[in-house]
Amino acid sequence: MEKGVERWAVDISEWNPTSHQFSFALSLLPQHHHSSITRFVKMEDRKRALVSRLLQYALVHQVLGIPFHQIIIKRTIEGKPYLEYDEVNLEFPNFNFNTSHQGDYVAIASEPLCLVGLDIVSPAIPGKETILEFVRNFSQYFSAWEWDCIVNAGTSDEILVEFYRYWSLKEAFVKALGTGLAYRLDNVEFHHTNWTNIYVNRNGEDKNEWRFWLSELGKGHLVSIARGPPRLAAESYKRTLKRVDFGEEEYHLGLHLPNASFKLQTVEQLVSVQGRADYGIPTDNKVHRFEADEVVNGEI
């Protein structure tokens, strides 16, 4: 099952396409995706939306071996993407993926059995507000213990980073479930040892059926990954999964698979792989792997 654990990222700041190049990349995607990309006014937003979808198709093609023209990706009513396919893959009994983008990075993570949630944050300094004023806008989403950790983190910059760490983990958690931010986030409390061995406590009870990782992706961006039980997914997302119930031994195996390091992709690679595959040309999708350094001792 370990082959189903993938982590890919693209630095979109390195891609400055001409209008022709952008249109060509867009043409590689099914028509029903186009309006959800071109509806954005700013080119940076269009790039993020386009690259997110290119990553989804390329990853599904590489991991499952499904030809591009046979890949069907849809979204739940809450907006979580999922793969629609009939064949049950015994090696990957519950293949699913999640995407995120902020700042310079767009990323995707997949899991063969557990739910996966992914969230990228770029701790940007707010414009018109002070950092304390900014973070106080979100105080209702944190437990009293988390809030105390945030406001007592040190300098204003350290407070902002601490806020984004907790926020990213909460986002990854709800994105794994497919519920959206309507979830009572203040009931979800994260604990850690210098941002390793992260675990979640919900309504006063430790949830050992979840695992979390918080890492630095690059250029100050943080990325959180959540891995959890399919039976807890939102109903709309649960209907898209092949299986939701697993025996204790099988689930434990999926939960404790090694967390993969991120592979740095380029848009040119994604376009080349999909374009060549569309014309039946053999592909050689080589990627550069880099380690997403674990955040240690609160240092970024």
N, C-alpha and C positions, 0 to 999 in steps of 0.2 A: 504493500500500500504506500510505501514511502515515496514512490514516484509521483503520486498524486498530490504531494505537498510541494507547491510551487510558490515562489515569491518573485515577481518581476516589477521593475520600476523604469520609468522614462523621465529624463530631465528635459522638459519641453522648452526650457530657455535656450537649448542648443539647436532647436529646430525653428528656422525662420523661412517658411516656404513661400514661394511665389504663389500667386492666385492659381496658376496652372497646376503646380505641385499639390496644393491643397485640394483642388477639385479632383485630381487623379486619385489621391488617397481616399477621398470621400466616395468616389465611384466604386471602390473595392467593397464597400459595405452594402448590404441590402437596402433597397429604396426606403423601407419604413423607418430606418434610422436617420435619414437625412434631415428631416424637419426638426428633430430634437437636437441637432447640431447647429444648423443654420439659423435657428431661432435666436441665438445669441448675437448681440451686436458687436461686442468686443472680440477681436481676433484671439486674444489669450484664452477667453472662455470657449470659443469654438475649437481651439487646439486641444484644450483639456477634454472636451466632450468627444472629439474625434479619436484622440489617442486612447481614451478609456475603452472605446468600443473596438478599436483595432487590437488592443491587448486581450480583450475577451475572446475574440475569434481566433487569434494566434495561439493563445494558451490552450483553448479547447482542442484546436487542431493538433497541437503538439502532444498533449497528454493523452487524449482519447483516440487520436488518429482519424477523426471524422473529417471528410473532405469539406472544404470551406462552403461549397454550395449547398451542403446538406446540414450545416449548422443553423439551428434556430434558437435565437436568444430573445427572450421576452422579459417583461417586468411585472412584478406583482402590483397590486393597487397602491401599496406603500412605496413602490419605486425600486424594490430590490431586484436586480437582474438574476435570471436563472436560465439554465439550459433545458430546452424541451427536447427530449429524446425518449424513444421507446425501449431500446435495448438495455438490459441490466448488465452492468459490467461487474463481474465478480471480484476483480482486483480492486476496483474502486466502487464499493457498494452504495455510496451516497455522494458522488462527486458534486461539489458546489464551489462557488467562488464569490469573491466580493471585491469591489474596486473603491478607490478613493483618490481624490486629487485636491491639492492646495499648494499655493505658491508655485515653485518650479517643478514639482513632481506629480506624476500620475502613476498609480501602482495598482497591482492586482495580486490577490492571494487565493490559493485554492486548497481544498482538503478532500481526501477520499472518503471520509466517514463522518467526521464531526462537522457541525456548523462552523463557518469561518466568518469573522468580522474584521474589517480593516479600516483604519482611520489615520490620515496624515494631518499634521498640524504644523504651521509655521508661526512660531511665537512672534507675531508682528506687534510693534508698539502702536497702541491706538492713537488716532489722530487728535481729536479735539478734547478727549478726556484724559485724565491722568490714569496711570495703570490701576491704581486702587479703585477709582471710579468705574473703570471698565470691568474689572473682575466682579465688583459688587452687583453688576447687572445680572449675574448668573448665580448668585449666592443660594437661591432656592433649589438649585439642582444638586447641591452637595450636602452630605451629612454634616453634623456639627463637628465631628472629628476631622473630616477632610477639610472643611473650611478653616479650622484652626491650623492645620498643616500648611494651607496655602498662605494665609495672611501672616503667618510667622516664619515664612521661608527665608527671610533676610531682606536684601535690598529690593527695590521696586522691580528690577529686572528679574531677580530670582523668584519673586512672587508671581510674575507673569509666566515664567517657564513652569513653575510648579502647578499653576492653574491649568496650563495647557496639557501637562502630563495627565492629570486626573481627568480632564475633559476628553482627551483622546481615548483613554481606556473606556470611559462611559459610552462614547460614540461607537467604539469597536464592539462593545457588548450588545448594544441595541441593534446594531447593523447585522450582527450574527443572527439575532432572533428575527430580524426583518420587521420589527415593530414600528420603527421611527421614533422620534424624540417625544412622542406622547407618553412614553414609558415614564414611570415615577423614578427619575434618576436619583433623587435624594434617598431612596430606599436601597440603592446599590452603592455599597461602600467598599473602596479598594484599600488593601493593606499590602505592604511590601517590606523587603529588607534592602535598603539602598537601591530601590527600583529593580530588584531581582526577586525571584520567588513570589511573584505577585499573585494574590488571590482575592476573591470577592466575597463579601458578606452581604446577604440580602435579608432584610427584615430581622436582623440580629442573628442570622444563621450562616455559618461558613458554607460555601458552595464548592465542594471538592471535585465536582464533575466538570469544572471549568479550568482552563489554563490561559495565561496571558503573558505577552511579551511586550516590552517597551524598549525601543531602540532609536538611535539616531540614524536617519536615512542619508543625510548629507546637507551641507550648507545650513545647518541649524534646524532643519526639518526633523520632526519626531514622527515615528510611526508606531502604532499599537496594533497588535493582533490578538483576537479572541478566538478561542476554540471551545465549543460546548456541545451539549446534547441535542440531537435533532428533534426529540419529542417535545422540546420547549419552544420550538419555532412558532411564530405567528401562524394562525390558521391558513392565511392566504399563501404563505411560503411553504408551510408543511405539505400542502397539496402538491407542490412541485417536486418533492423529494421522493426518491425511490423507496427508502425505508426510514422509519422514524424510531423503531424500537430495536434495540440491540441487547444481547446478553451482556452480563457484567464483564466477562473476559474479553469479548470482542470489542466492546466499547473502550475498555481500559487500553487495549492495544492501539486503537485509533487516537485516543486522548494523549497518549505518551509517545507518539511518533516524534522524531527529532524535528525541531523547528528549522526550516531551511533558511539559508542566507539569501538575500536579495540578489537577483541577476539584473544588471544594468543593461537595458535594451536601448536601441535608438529607433526613431520613427522610420528611418531608411531601412533598417532590418525588418521591421514589421511589414512595411509596404512591399519590400522585395519578396519576402516569404509568401505573402498572400497573392501578390501579382503573379509570381512564378507558378504557384500552385494552381491558380485559375487556368493557366495555359498548359498544365500537365508537365511542367518542367521540374525535375528533381530539385529539392531545396536542401540547403545546408545552413540551418538556422543556428549559427554559432553565437553565443552570447558571452558577455564578460560577467563573471561572478565577482561580487564584492561583499565583504562581510559588513553587515549593519551592526556596528559596534554597540554592545549592550551599554546602557546608561549605568554607570557605576558611581556609588557614593554621591549621588545627586549632581554629578558633573556632566556637562554636555559638551 
